[in-house]
Amino acid sequence: MSKLLDMIGAEHFDLYCDWDNTEPNHGADPTREYNMVDLAKAVVDNGCELGLGADGDGDRIGAVDENGDFVYPDRLIALMADDVVGTEEGKDLLIYDVKCSMNVEKAIIQAGGKPMMAKTGHSFMKRVLAQHSNSLMAGEMSGHIFFADNYYGYDDAIYVAARLLELLSKTNKSLSELRSIIPVYYSTPEMRMEANNDEEKFKITKKAIEYFTKNYDCITVDGVRIKFGDGWGLVRSSNTQPVIVCRFEANSIDRRDEIMNLVLDKLKEFGVTSFRKLSSSYKYLSLIHI
């Protein structure tokens, strides 16, 4: 990324750019706020317009604004929607995964694009992107962002960084001003329940799908995303571990927690006893007993 910034004439300060698999400074995931603390401080201390982070293999991106505030990946997707819609004739589809905020769909529609929710997982995203000739971009809450707009449709943090800088160059607004335009919803971090094995994981998720689809308006592209109009709840099986993943969002904290408790109470009936989740400060793991 440093070489790219040199090539496009951007002044920059580099942090921890020498590859080291022992991760001596922090974890490699740039979509976790606690891994971006040093970057946020450097941005503020040096008066930078933004900070950009990538993981070790360069396929996931994270960002902080000029105030050092973390910008979640789904907000980056929402910000870029208006920039990509209309760039190629006959292309208007933007794809996002089931963990993304409601503001992603709203931003895509407002930009004049067509939103499409897809299963979580970068391999699934690439497949869906390739299957639709009218697609412009796909993005995940995990920081994998794929451009088919003037690019090759794979997740490349370096290219996404260049597109984000291009977006900022077209406006007099700062990154914090741009993100303030996006509607604010209140989301939980991912909540994870470790099942004894994959069989148990799928059994509990199946029960959740069966119950909630019978009683609520739901999307079942990946587990079940329960729609409440003013918020949503997600129950899905992890693609890689014997883990059930939940996430909740609403237009107020109280409503979010109400939705969360409704779903978790039902999961308790299905045999779930505890969740491991990132705390609201994203600094440590805590155990919630339900």
TIVEXVEX-298015 format. One record per residue (C-alpha): residue number from 1; x, z, y. Coordinates in Angstrom, 2 decimals. Layout:
TIVEXVEX-298015
DRENLO    k     east       up    north
DRENLO  NUM        X        Z        Y
...
This chain:
TIVEXVEX-298015
DRENLO    k     east       up    north
DRENLO    1     0.00     0.00     0.00
DRENLO    2     2.89     0.75     2.35
DRENLO    3     4.15    -2.85     2.05
DRENLO    4     0.68    -4.19     2.76
DRENLO    5     0.39    -2.09     5.91
DRENLO    6     3.77    -3.40     7.05
DRENLO    7     2.68    -6.98     6.44
DRENLO    8    -0.50    -6.66     8.50
DRENLO    9     1.29    -4.86    11.32
DRENLO   10    -0.32    -1.45    10.94
DRENLO   11     1.64     1.60    12.04
DRENLO   12     1.54     4.15     9.24
DRENLO   13     2.97     7.37     7.83
DRENLO   14     3.55     7.61     4.09
DRENLO   15     2.93    10.64     1.90
DRENLO   16     3.97    10.98    -1.76
DRENLO   17     4.37     7.26    -2.40
DRENLO   18     7.10     7.60    -5.04
DRENLO   19     5.54     7.46    -8.49
DRENLO   20     5.89    10.74   -10.42
DRENLO   21     3.75    11.39   -13.49
DRENLO   22     4.24    15.15   -13.19
DRENLO   23     2.01    15.10   -10.09
DRENLO   24     4.14    17.63    -8.16
DRENLO   25     2.03    17.61    -4.98
DRENLO   26    -1.59    17.34    -6.10
DRENLO   27    -3.77    15.53    -8.62
DRENLO   28    -3.93    11.75    -8.58
DRENLO   29    -7.68    11.37    -7.98
DRENLO   30    -8.21    10.39    -4.30
DRENLO   31   -11.97    10.93    -4.55
DRENLO   32   -11.58    14.71    -4.80
DRENLO   33   -11.39    16.40    -1.43
DRENLO   34    -8.89    19.00    -2.60
DRENLO   35    -6.39    16.22    -3.43
DRENLO   36    -6.63    14.85     0.12
DRENLO   37    -5.85    18.03     2.07
DRENLO   38    -2.24    17.08     2.89
DRENLO   39    -3.33    13.60     3.93
DRENLO   40    -6.06    15.00     6.18
DRENLO   41    -3.55    17.29     7.90
DRENLO   42    -1.11    14.42     8.39
DRENLO   43    -3.83    12.27     9.95
DRENLO   44    -4.72    14.94    12.49
DRENLO   45    -1.12    15.95    13.20
DRENLO   46    -0.06    12.34    13.85
DRENLO   47    -3.18    11.18    15.68
DRENLO   48    -4.01     8.51    13.10
DRENLO   49    -7.24     6.52    13.00
DRENLO   50    -7.77     7.27     9.32
DRENLO   51    -6.04     8.20     6.08
DRENLO   52    -6.11     6.27     2.82
DRENLO   53    -5.33     7.49    -0.69
DRENLO   54    -4.98     5.69    -4.01
DRENLO   55    -4.56     6.94    -7.56
DRENLO   56    -1.47     6.26    -9.68
DRENLO   57    -2.53     2.84   -10.99
DRENLO   58    -4.01     1.75    -7.67
DRENLO   59    -7.61     1.05    -8.70
DRENLO   60    -9.40     3.95    -6.96
DRENLO   61    -9.50     4.62    -3.23
DRENLO   62   -10.30     7.65    -1.10
DRENLO   63   -10.34     8.11     2.66
DRENLO   64   -10.40    10.64     5.48
DRENLO   65   -11.50     9.90     9.04
DRENLO   66    -9.55    10.52    12.27
DRENLO   67   -10.71    14.15    12.27
DRENLO   68    -9.36    14.74     8.78
DRENLO   69   -12.87    14.86     7.30
DRENLO   70   -13.22    13.48     3.78
DRENLO   71   -15.28    10.30     3.36
DRENLO   72   -16.95    10.12    -0.03
DRENLO   73   -16.62     6.80    -1.87
DRENLO   74   -20.35     6.05    -1.83
DRENLO   75   -20.23     6.29     1.97
DRENLO   76   -17.41     3.74     1.96
DRENLO   77   -19.66     1.44    -0.07
DRENLO   78   -22.48     1.95     2.44
DRENLO   79   -20.12     1.25     5.36
DRENLO   80   -18.88    -1.98     3.84
DRENLO   81   -22.34    -3.32     2.96
DRENLO   82   -23.00    -4.70     6.43
DRENLO   83   -19.53    -6.27     6.52
DRENLO   84   -19.90    -8.27     3.28
DRENLO   85   -23.53    -9.41     3.48
DRENLO   86   -23.69   -12.89     4.95
DRENLO   87   -20.05   -13.79     4.33
DRENLO   88   -20.79   -16.29     1.52
DRENLO   89   -23.84   -18.52     1.34
DRENLO   90   -26.07   -17.80    -1.64
DRENLO   91   -24.52   -14.38    -2.29
DRENLO   92   -26.42   -11.23    -1.35
DRENLO   93   -26.22    -8.82    -4.33
DRENLO   94   -24.42    -5.48    -4.00
DRENLO   95   -24.10    -3.25    -7.07
DRENLO   96   -23.62     0.52    -7.18
DRENLO   97   -23.66     3.14    -9.91
DRENLO   98   -26.30     5.76   -10.70
DRENLO   99   -24.29     8.60    -9.16
DRENLO  100   -24.31     7.10    -5.66
DRENLO  101   -26.29     8.53    -2.76
DRENLO  102   -29.64     7.16    -1.60
DRENLO  103   -27.91     6.01     1.58
DRENLO  104   -26.13     3.24    -0.35
DRENLO  105   -29.36     1.47    -1.24
DRENLO  106   -30.68     1.96     2.30
DRENLO  107   -27.48     0.53     3.83
DRENLO  108   -27.59    -2.54     1.59
DRENLO  109   -31.22    -3.28     2.41
DRENLO  110   -30.64    -2.71     6.13
DRENLO  111   -27.73    -5.18     6.00
DRENLO  112   -30.00    -7.80     4.46
DRENLO  113   -28.57    -7.57     0.97
DRENLO  114   -30.12    -6.92    -2.41
DRENLO  115   -29.25    -3.56    -4.05
DRENLO  116   -28.78    -3.20    -7.79
DRENLO  117   -28.13     0.10    -9.60
DRENLO  118   -25.88    -0.12   -12.65
DRENLO  119   -24.37     2.10   -15.32
DRENLO  120   -21.39     4.27   -14.40
DRENLO  121   -18.00     3.06   -15.62
DRENLO  122   -15.62     0.51   -14.15
DRENLO  123   -15.78    -1.70   -17.24
DRENLO  124   -19.58    -1.86   -16.92
DRENLO  125   -19.29    -2.60   -13.21
DRENLO  126   -16.93    -5.51   -13.77
DRENLO  127   -19.22    -6.91   -16.43
DRENLO  128   -22.34    -6.72   -14.25
DRENLO  129   -20.45    -8.22   -11.31
DRENLO  130   -19.33   -11.15   -13.47
DRENLO  131   -22.84   -11.69   -14.85
DRENLO  132   -24.40   -12.29   -11.43
DRENLO  133   -23.18   -15.32    -9.50
DRENLO  134   -24.81   -14.03    -6.31
DRENLO  135   -22.87   -10.74    -6.28
DRENLO  136   -20.63    -9.80    -3.38
DRENLO  137   -19.41    -6.31    -4.23
DRENLO  138   -19.77    -3.44    -6.67
DRENLO  139   -18.81     0.18    -6.16
DRENLO  140   -18.78     3.54    -7.90
DRENLO  141   -18.86     7.14    -6.74
DRENLO  142   -15.55     7.46    -8.62
DRENLO  143   -13.78     5.28    -6.02
DRENLO  144   -13.65     2.05    -8.03
DRENLO  145   -14.72    -0.67    -5.57
DRENLO  146   -14.83    -4.32    -6.61
DRENLO  147   -14.97    -7.23    -4.16
DRENLO  148   -16.23   -10.63    -5.30
DRENLO  149   -16.43   -11.59    -1.64
DRENLO  150   -13.29   -13.68    -1.05
DRENLO  151   -11.58   -11.85    -3.90
DRENLO  152   -11.42   -11.69    -7.69
DRENLO  153   -13.98    -9.03    -8.58
DRENLO  154   -11.74    -6.24    -9.81
DRENLO  155   -11.06    -2.73    -8.51
DRENLO  156    -8.02    -2.87    -6.23
DRENLO  157    -7.47     0.05    -3.86
DRENLO  158    -4.88    -1.87    -1.86
DRENLO  159    -7.28    -4.73    -1.15
DRENLO  160   -10.13    -2.32    -0.37
DRENLO  161    -7.82    -0.55     2.10
DRENLO  162    -7.19    -3.89     3.84
DRENLO  163   -10.92    -4.61     4.00
DRENLO  164   -11.61    -1.18     5.47
DRENLO  165    -8.95    -1.75     8.14
DRENLO  166   -10.45    -5.17     8.86
DRENLO  167   -13.86    -3.52     9.27
DRENLO  168   -12.46    -1.03    11.78
DRENLO  169   -10.67    -3.81    13.68
DRENLO  170   -14.03    -5.50    14.37
DRENLO  171   -15.47    -2.52    16.23
DRENLO  172   -14.56    -0.09    18.97
DRENLO  173   -16.06     2.74    16.93
DRENLO  174   -13.97     5.25    15.02
DRENLO  175   -14.46     5.84    11.31
DRENLO  176   -16.30     9.09    12.04
DRENLO  177   -18.63     7.25    14.45
DRENLO  178   -19.33     4.56    11.86
DRENLO  179   -20.10     7.05     9.12
DRENLO  180   -22.38     9.04    11.46
DRENLO  181   -24.76     6.06    11.52
DRENLO  182   -25.38     6.47     7.79
DRENLO  183   -28.33     8.79     6.99
DRENLO  184   -27.26    12.26     5.87
DRENLO  185   -28.42    13.51     2.48
DRENLO  186   -27.33    16.68     0.74
DRENLO  187   -25.73    16.16    -2.65
DRENLO  188   -24.32    18.43    -5.29
DRENLO  189   -20.96    17.70    -6.89
DRENLO  190   -21.05    16.57   -10.50
DRENLO  191   -22.24    19.30   -12.84
DRENLO  192   -20.93    19.04   -16.39
DRENLO  193   -22.12    20.60   -19.64
DRENLO  194   -19.70    20.46   -22.53
DRENLO  195   -21.59    19.67   -25.73
DRENLO  196   -20.21    20.59   -29.15
DRENLO  197   -19.89    16.92   -30.04
DRENLO  198   -21.15    13.47   -29.06
DRENLO  199   -24.16    13.80   -31.34
DRENLO  200   -25.39    16.88   -29.47
DRENLO  201   -24.65    15.21   -26.12
DRENLO  202   -26.80    12.19   -26.93
DRENLO  203   -29.55    14.34   -28.46
DRENLO  204   -29.99    16.41   -25.29
DRENLO  205   -29.81    13.35   -23.02
DRENLO  206   -32.43    11.60   -25.17
DRENLO  207   -34.79    14.56   -24.80
DRENLO  208   -34.29    14.50   -21.04
DRENLO  209   -35.02    10.77   -20.86
DRENLO  210   -38.17    11.13   -22.95
DRENLO  211   -39.53    14.05   -20.95
DRENLO  212   -38.78    12.88   -17.41
DRENLO  213   -39.86     9.26   -17.92
DRENLO  214   -43.26    10.52   -19.14
DRENLO  215   -43.76    12.77   -16.13
DRENLO  216   -41.86    11.23   -13.20
DRENLO  217   -40.82     7.92   -11.67
DRENLO  218   -37.42     7.28   -13.26
DRENLO  219   -34.55     4.82   -13.57
DRENLO  220   -33.03     4.68   -17.06
DRENLO  221   -30.12     2.29   -16.57
DRENLO  222   -27.73     5.15   -17.45
DRENLO  223   -29.32     8.34   -18.75
DRENLO  224   -32.22     9.18   -16.45
DRENLO  225   -32.29     9.27   -12.66
DRENLO  226   -35.48    11.09   -11.65
DRENLO  227   -36.92     9.92    -8.33
DRENLO  228   -38.77    12.40    -6.11
DRENLO  229   -39.17    10.29    -2.98
DRENLO  230   -37.20    12.73    -0.84
DRENLO  231   -34.44    13.15    -3.42
DRENLO  232   -33.34    12.58    -7.00
DRENLO  233   -31.76    14.19   -10.03
DRENLO  234   -29.49    12.61   -12.62
DRENLO  235   -28.93    13.48   -16.29
DRENLO  236   -26.55    11.21   -18.21
DRENLO  237   -24.06    11.28   -21.06
DRENLO  238   -20.39    10.90   -20.20
DRENLO  239   -18.86     7.63   -21.38
DRENLO  240   -15.62     9.28   -22.49
DRENLO  241   -16.26    12.94   -23.44
DRENLO  242   -18.84    15.09   -25.26
DRENLO  243   -20.22    16.05   -21.84
DRENLO  244   -23.60    15.79   -20.12
DRENLO  245   -23.31    15.02   -16.40
DRENLO  246   -25.86    15.96   -13.73
DRENLO  247   -26.04    15.38    -9.99
DRENLO  248   -28.73    16.10    -7.39
DRENLO  249   -29.51    14.96    -3.85
DRENLO  250   -32.29    15.36    -1.28
DRENLO  251   -32.94    15.23     2.45
DRENLO  252   -32.42    19.00     2.79
DRENLO  253   -30.40    21.63     0.98
DRENLO  254   -33.49    23.59     0.02
DRENLO  255   -35.18    20.51    -1.45
DRENLO  256   -32.00    19.53    -3.28
DRENLO  257   -31.79    22.96    -4.87
DRENLO  258   -35.49    22.85    -5.75
DRENLO  259   -34.98    19.56    -7.60
DRENLO  260   -31.83    20.89    -9.24
DRENLO  261   -33.57    24.01   -10.53
DRENLO  262   -36.52    22.00   -11.82
DRENLO  263   -34.24    19.74   -13.87
DRENLO  264   -31.90    22.48   -15.05
DRENLO  265   -34.82    24.65   -16.17
DRENLO  266   -36.02    21.79   -18.33
DRENLO  267   -32.54    21.20   -19.75
DRENLO  268   -32.44    24.87   -20.65
DRENLO  269   -35.44    24.24   -22.89
DRENLO  270   -33.46    21.46   -24.57
DRENLO  271   -30.60    23.81   -25.45
DRENLO  272   -28.25    23.68   -22.45
DRENLO  273   -26.80    27.11   -21.68
DRENLO  274   -24.17    26.57   -18.96
DRENLO  275   -22.70    23.97   -16.64
DRENLO  276   -19.20    23.56   -15.35
DRENLO  277   -19.26    22.23   -11.79
DRENLO  278   -17.09    21.73    -8.77
DRENLO  279   -17.93    24.29    -6.11
DRENLO  280   -19.38    23.21    -2.77
DRENLO  281   -15.90    23.42    -1.29
DRENLO  282   -14.52    21.27    -4.13
DRENLO  283   -11.58    23.67    -4.48
DRENLO  284   -12.18    25.24    -7.85
DRENLO  285   -14.29    25.10   -10.97
DRENLO  286   -17.05    27.60   -11.52
DRENLO  287   -19.48    28.31   -14.31
DRENLO  288   -23.21    28.34   -13.68
DRENLO  289   -25.39    30.07   -16.24
DRENLO  290   -28.96    28.84   -16.37
